[in-house]
Amino acid sequence: MLRFTMTLQEQEMSSSTSAEVADNKPRSRSQRTISVGENNNQVNRKASTHQDQGERKLIGIDGKWYDITTFIPHHPGGDIIKHFIGRDATAVFHSFHERDVLKHRKPVGDFELDEDPATEAFRQLQKFFIENGYFETSMLWYAGKFAITFCLLALSFLCVIASEKWYVHYLGAFFLASFWHQCGFFMHDFMHTQGFHKAKIDRWLGTFFGTVCLGVSGSWWREEHFSHHALTNTVNPETKWSDPQAHEAIFAQNERLFPLHNSLFEYYAIKVQHITFLPTCILFGRVAIILDSFREEKNVREWVAFVIHWTWICLLLSFLPSWYECLVFYSMAAIFEGVLHIQLLISHYCKPFYLENDICTTQNWYRMQVISNINIVNPVWMDWFHGGLNFHIEHHLFPLMPRHNYRKANKHVKHVCKELGITFDECTWSEAVIRTIQHLKKMSTHFSLNPN
């Protein structure tokens, strides 16, 4: 049973009713209470509804309620904060933020919660990681990665400029795809502030590697990705909202996504999704994500970065002898880079989905993160290929941790999961792909436009 008590000055009570919650009436002795359901920390419908309709929006962190009413439009992580109004967001908050973020914010009340042991276990593990330097970035490691990555771009230009052989040109397309592939990982790292742990610097670098180098809007991707992290494999059938990076119009990988698909086109696409999954990722993955970011992006800085991206792409293509070779070259690079889009999906697509109302209420956030992810087992020398996505469980639990520390963090996360009785799912790349396809086939047989 979670219960919130807010003590207010008498003058505030007489001049404002914006904080009325639960029964919408002032309590005696200047107290108002939000009751939160008896099932773990589930906010009761009456309190939650009032918070949605009233002026004051509260979010729970470390046993304290914070008023975020005026902060919501300025939240650096975007609108995802709205999904945690009226909830205990302690776990997700500490996974995304440095420890001193709240030092200038005063709580407006307290709550008590009988916590799931997973919360304390992973909080202690995070403390251990911080104290032992797991969140510290190796700039030497990144310098080496940058050097190798930009050598790939240089090789692409060299293949196009220094040779007239068509097969050498197309080898350049492979190097270009490899450059994009690695830049996607850098965008991911810096948008999570894994580099300098300073939001402004890291976001600029994220835009550089994402928008300028890869050609995908870094800011648009960041907001979608943060929603994906906070509410992994989560859906709300009532509002038609779902984890934006786990839902596509042509795929329905879980029964809880079925209500979001209601067209005849989607029906036929889902019926063959196990057949089209790999070809779609490889052939259309890059084009689709570029078009999505074009359509959604409104930031002027990102559009300037888009112009820079297409300027250097056109410069590279200008060295090719014909329009035909330009088309083939870019298409081949896009197809090679399509492997990245498979990597992005196989860690989640065959895992359970959750209802939004259950997250941070009846479903513990840390448990959800472990259960919603698959780790890819591979030798150390293949870590460059996966860009940290092979340690997806560690990354989702501790997204601020630099990826070069995931491997040594792995054994500690496994140990905690074993102690808590949480299944730690890991398999090889090929097994993950096969499991995903088999799961998509199973879902395709269950899907119907009229489930009744």
C-alpha positions in Angstrom: 0.0 0.0 0.0 1.6 3.3 -1.1 0.3 6.4 0.5 1.1 10.0 -0.1 0.8 12.8 2.5 1.4 16.5 1.5 1.6 19.1 4.2 0.7 22.6 3.0 0.7 26.1 4.5 -2.7 27.4 5.5 -2.2 30.4 3.2 -1.6 28.1 0.2 -4.7 26.1 0.9 -6.9 29.2 1.0 -5.5 30.6 -2.2 -5.1 27.5 -4.4 -6.9 24.2 -5.0 -4.6 23.0 -7.8 -3.1 20.3 -5.6 -6.4 18.7 -4.6 -6.0 14.9 -5.2 -7.8 11.7 -4.4 -11.2 13.1 -3.3 -10.7 16.6 -4.6 -11.3 18.1 -1.1 -8.8 19.6 1.4 -7.9 17.4 4.3 -8.1 18.6 7.9 -4.9 20.0 9.5 -3.6 21.1 6.1 -3.1 17.6 4.7 -4.1 16.0 1.4 -3.6 12.4 0.6 -3.1 10.4 -2.6 -4.0 6.7 -2.0 -2.2 4.3 -4.1 -3.6 0.9 -4.6 -3.1 -2.1 -2.3 -1.5 -4.1 -5.2 2.1 -3.0 -4.8 2.3 0.7 -5.8 -0.6 1.0 -8.2 -2.1 4.4 -8.2 -5.8 4.1 -7.8 -8.0 5.2 -10.6 -9.5 8.2 -8.7 -6.1 9.7 -7.9 -4.7 9.1 -11.3 -7.7 10.5 -13.1 -7.6 13.7 -11.0 -3.9 14.1 -11.8 -4.6 13.8 -15.5 -7.4 16.4 -15.3 -6.1 18.8 -12.7 -3.2 21.2 -12.8 -0.7 19.5 -10.6 1.3 16.5 -11.9 3.3 14.4 -9.4 6.0 11.8 -9.9 7.4 9.5 -7.2 11.2 9.1 -6.7 13.0 7.6 -3.7 9.9 7.8 -1.5 9.3 11.5 -2.3 6.7 13.0 -4.6 7.9 15.8 -6.9 5.7 18.3 -8.7 6.6 18.2 -12.4 3.6 20.3 -13.7 5.7 23.1 -15.2 8.7 20.9 -15.9 7.0 18.5 -18.3 7.5 20.7 -21.5 11.2 21.2 -20.6 12.0 17.6 -19.8 15.2 16.8 -21.8 14.0 13.2 -22.3 10.8 14.3 -24.0 7.2 13.3 -23.4 8.0 9.9 -21.8 7.9 11.5 -18.4 4.1 11.9 -18.8 3.7 8.1 -18.7 5.0 8.0 -15.1 2.7 10.7 -13.6 1.2 9.4 -10.4 3.7 6.4 -10.3 6.8 5.4 -8.4 9.4 6.1 -11.0 12.4 5.5 -8.8 13.9 2.7 -10.9 13.6 4.3 -14.3 14.7 7.7 -12.9 18.0 6.4 -11.6 18.7 4.4 -14.7 18.5 7.5 -16.9 19.9 10.2 -14.7 23.0 11.2 -12.7 22.7 11.2 -9.0 22.7 15.0 -8.5 19.8 15.8 -10.9 17.3 16.3 -8.0 19.6 18.4 -5.8 17.8 21.7 -6.7 14.3 20.2 -6.6 12.2 20.0 -3.4 9.7 17.2 -2.8 6.1 18.0 -2.0 5.3 14.9 -0.1 6.3 11.4 0.9 5.2 7.8 0.3 6.0 4.5 1.7 6.3 1.4 -0.4 6.9 -2.3 0.3 9.4 -2.8 -2.5 10.1 -5.8 -4.6 13.5 -7.2 -3.6 14.7 -6.7 -7.2 14.6 -2.9 -6.7 17.0 -2.9 -3.8 19.2 -5.6 -5.4 19.7 -3.6 -8.6 20.1 -0.3 -6.8 22.9 -1.9 -4.8 24.4 -3.3 -8.0 24.3 0.2 -9.5 26.0 1.6 -6.4 28.7 -1.1 -6.8 29.2 -0.2 -10.4 29.5 3.5 -9.7 32.0 3.0 -6.8 34.2 0.7 -9.0 34.3 2.9 -12.1 32.0 1.0 -14.4 30.3 4.3 -15.4 33.6 6.0 -16.3 34.4 6.4 -20.0 37.7 5.4 -21.5 38.5 8.2 -24.0 41.4 6.1 -25.2 39.0 3.4 -26.2 36.8 5.8 -28.0 39.7 7.4 -29.8 40.7 4.0 -31.2 37.1 3.4 -32.3 36.9 6.8 -34.0 40.1 6.2 -35.8 39.0 2.8 -37.2 35.5 4.1 -38.1 36.8 7.1 -40.1 39.4 4.9 -41.8 36.3 3.0 -43.1 35.0 6.2 -44.6 38.4 7.0 -46.1 38.6 3.6 -47.7 35.1 4.1 -49.2 36.3 7.4 -50.8 39.6 5.7 -51.9 37.8 2.9 -53.6 35.6 5.3 -55.6 38.3 7.9 -56.4 41.5 5.8 -57.0 40.0 3.0 -59.2 37.9 2.7 -62.3 37.0 -1.0 -61.6 33.3 -1.5 -60.8 34.0 -4.2 -58.2 36.4 -1.8 -56.4 33.7 0.8 -56.4 31.2 -1.6 -54.8 33.8 -2.6 -52.2 33.6 1.1 -51.3 29.9 0.6 -50.8 30.7 -2.1 -48.2 33.1 0.3 -46.4 30.5 3.0 -46.5 27.9 0.7 -44.9 30.4 -0.3 -42.2 31.0 3.4 -41.5 27.3 4.0 -41.1 27.0 0.9 -39.0 29.6 2.1 -36.5 28.2 5.6 -36.5 24.8 4.3 -35.5 26.5 2.8 -32.4 28.2 6.1 -31.7 24.9 8.0 -32.0 23.5 5.5 -29.5 26.3 5.9 -27.1 26.3 9.7 -27.1 22.6 10.2 -27.0 22.7 8.1 -23.8 25.5 10.5 -22.5 27.9 7.6 -22.2 30.8 9.7 -23.7 31.4 12.9 -21.6 28.3 12.4 -19.3 27.4 16.0 -20.1 24.1 16.3 -21.9 24.9 19.2 -24.2 28.3 17.9 -25.4 27.0 14.4 -25.9 23.9 15.5 -27.7 25.9 17.5 -30.2 28.1 14.5 -30.8 25.0 12.3 -31.1 23.7 14.7 -33.8 27.1 14.6 -35.5 27.3 10.8 -35.7 23.6 10.3 -36.2 22.4 13.0 -38.5 25.6 14.1 -40.2 27.3 10.7 -40.5 24.5 8.1 -40.5 21.8 10.3 -42.0 19.2 9.6 -39.4 17.9 12.4 -37.1 19.7 12.0 -33.8 17.2 14.1 -31.8 14.1 12.3 -33.2 15.8 8.9 -32.6 16.8 9.9 -29.1 13.2 10.7 -28.0 11.9 7.5 -29.5 14.7 5.5 -28.0 14.2 6.9 -24.5 10.5 5.9 -24.7 11.7 2.4 -25.7 14.0 2.2 -22.8 11.5 3.5 -20.2 8.6 1.3 -21.4 10.3 -1.6 -23.2 7.8 -3.9 -25.0 4.9 -2.0 -23.5 1.5 -1.2 -25.1 -1.6 0.7 -24.1 -4.6 -0.7 -26.1 -6.9 2.1 -24.9 -4.7 5.0 -26.1 -3.1 3.0 -29.0 0.3 3.8 -27.6 3.2 1.4 -27.8 6.9 1.2 -27.4 7.8 3.2 -30.6 10.8 0.9 -31.4 9.0 -2.3 -30.9 6.0 -1.7 -33.2 5.7 -1.6 -36.9 2.6 -1.6 -39.1 3.7 -4.8 -40.9 4.7 -6.8 -37.8 2.7 -8.0 -34.8 5.0 -9.9 -32.5 2.7 -10.2 -29.6 -1.0 -10.6 -28.9 -1.1 -7.3 -27.1 -0.2 -5.5 -30.3 -3.1 -7.0 -32.2 -5.6 -4.3 -31.3 -3.3 -1.7 -32.9 -3.7 -3.4 -36.4 -7.0 -3.0 -38.1 -6.5 -2.6 -41.8 -6.6 -5.3 -44.5 -3.1 -4.4 -45.6 -1.8 -5.0 -42.1 -3.7 -8.3 -41.9 -2.0 -9.7 -45.0 1.4 -8.3 -44.0 1.2 -9.9 -40.6 0.2 -13.2 -42.1 3.5 -13.5 -43.9 5.6 -11.5 -41.3 7.9 -14.5 -40.6 8.8 -14.6 -44.3 9.2 -10.8 -44.8 11.1 -10.0 -41.6 14.7 -10.4 -42.7 14.2 -9.1 -46.3 12.3 -6.0 -44.9 15.1 -5.2 -42.4 17.8 -5.6 -44.9 16.2 -4.1 -48.0 14.1 -1.3 -46.5 15.5 -0.7 -43.0 17.7 2.2 -43.8 15.2 3.9 -46.2 12.3 3.5 -43.7 14.2 5.0 -40.7 15.4 7.9 -42.8 11.9 8.7 -44.1 10.5 8.5 -40.6 13.1 10.9 -39.2 12.5 13.3 -42.2 8.8 13.2 -41.5 9.0 13.7 -37.8 11.9 16.1 -37.3 11.2 19.8 -36.7 14.6 20.8 -35.1 16.5 23.4 -37.3 19.8 22.0 -36.1 18.9 18.6 -37.3 17.9 19.9 -40.7 21.2 21.7 -41.1 22.9 18.4 -40.2 20.8 16.6 -42.8 22.1 19.1 -45.4 25.7 18.4 -44.4 25.0 14.6 -44.6 23.6 14.7 -48.1 26.3 17.1 -49.2 29.1 14.7 -48.4 27.1 11.7 -49.8 26.6 13.6 -53.1 30.3 14.4 -53.1 31.2 10.7 -52.8 28.7 9.7 -55.4 30.0 12.4 -57.8 33.2 10.4 -58.3 31.3 7.5 -59.9 31.1 7.4 -63.7 27.3 7.2 -64.1 23.9 7.6 -62.5 23.4 3.9 -62.7 26.5 3.2 -60.7 25.5 5.9 -58.2 22.2 4.1 -57.7 23.7 0.7 -57.4 26.5 1.9 -55.0 24.1 3.6 -52.6 21.6 0.7 -52.8 24.3 -1.8 -52.0 25.5 0.3 -49.0 22.0 0.6 -47.7 21.5 -3.2 -48.0 24.8 -3.9 -46.2 23.8 -1.5 -43.5 20.5 -3.3 -43.2 22.1 -5.8 -40.9 22.0 -3.1 -38.2 18.2 -3.1 -38.3 18.1 -6.8 -37.7 20.4 -6.3 -34.6 18.0 -3.6 -33.3 15.0 -6.0 -33.3 16.1 -9.5 -32.4 16.8 -8.6 -28.8 13.1 -7.8 -28.2 10.8 -9.3 -30.8 10.2 -12.7 -29.2 10.0 -11.5 -25.7 6.9 -10.7 -23.6 4.9 -7.5 -23.8 3.4 -5.6 -21.0 0.4 -3.3 -20.4 1.4 0.3 -19.7 -0.8 0.4 -16.6 1.2 -2.4 -15.1 4.7 -0.8 -15.4 6.0 0.5 -12.0 2.7 -0.7 -10.4 2.1 -4.5 -10.5 5.2 -5.1 -12.7 8.7 -4.2 -11.3 10.7 -2.1 -13.7 14.0 -3.9 -13.2 12.4 -7.4 -13.7 10.6 -6.1 -16.8 13.9 -4.9 -18.3 15.6 -8.3 -17.8 12.7 -10.3 -19.1 12.2 -8.0 -22.2 15.7 -8.5 -23.5 18.0 -11.1 -25.0 21.8 -11.0 -24.8 23.8 -12.2 -27.8 26.7 -14.6 -26.9 29.8 -13.9 -29.0 33.6 -13.9 -28.6 35.3 -10.7 -27.5 36.6 -9.9 -31.0 33.0 -9.7 -32.3 32.0 -6.9 -29.9 32.8 -4.3 -32.5 30.1 -5.8 -34.8 27.4 -5.7 -32.1 28.3 -2.2 -30.7 27.1 -3.1 -27.2 23.8 -4.5 -28.4 25.0 -8.0 -27.5 24.8 -6.9 -23.9 21.2 -5.7 -24.2 20.2 -6.6 -20.7 23.1 -4.7 -19.1 22.4 -1.8 -21.3 18.7 -1.6 -20.5 19.3 -1.8 -16.8 22.2 0.7 -16.8 21.9 2.8 -20.0 24.4 5.4 -18.8 27.2 2.8 -18.5 29.7 3.0 -21.4 29.5 -0.1 -23.6 33.1 -1.0 -23.2 32.3 -2.0 -19.6 29.3 -4.2 -20.3 31.3 -7.4 -20.6 32.8 -7.1 -17.1 29.5 -6.0 -15.7 27.8 -9.1 -17.2 28.8 -11.6 -14.5 27.5 -9.3 -11.7 24.1 -8.8 -13.5 23.9 -12.6 -14.0 24.6 -13.2 -10.3 21.8 -10.8 -9.2 19.3 -12.3 -11.6 20.2 -15.8 -10.3 19.7 -14.7 -6.7 16.3 -13.1 -7.6 15.2 -16.1 -9.7 14.9 -14.0 -12.9 15.7 -15.9 -16.1 18.7 -14.3 -17.8 18.1 -15.0 -21.5 21.1 -15.3 -23.8 21.8 -17.1 -27.0 23.9 -16.8 -30.2 23.1 -14.4 -33.0 21.8 -17.2 -35.3 19.6 -18.6 -32.5 18.1 -15.2 -31.8 17.2 -14.7 -35.4 15.7 -18.2 -35.6 13.7 -17.6 -32.4 12.4 -14.3 -33.7 11.3 -15.8 -37.0 9.6 -18.8 -35.3 7.8 -16.4 -32.9 6.6 -14.2 -35.7 5.2 -17.2 -37.5 3.4 -18.3 -34.3 1.9 -14.8 -33.9 0.9 -14.7 -37.6 -1.3 -17.8 -37.1 -3.0 -16.2 -34.1 -3.7 -12.8 -35.6 -7.1 -11.9 -36.7 -8.8 -8.5 -37.6 -11.8 -9.7 -35.6 -10.5 -11.6 -32.5 -14.1 -12.4 -31.4 
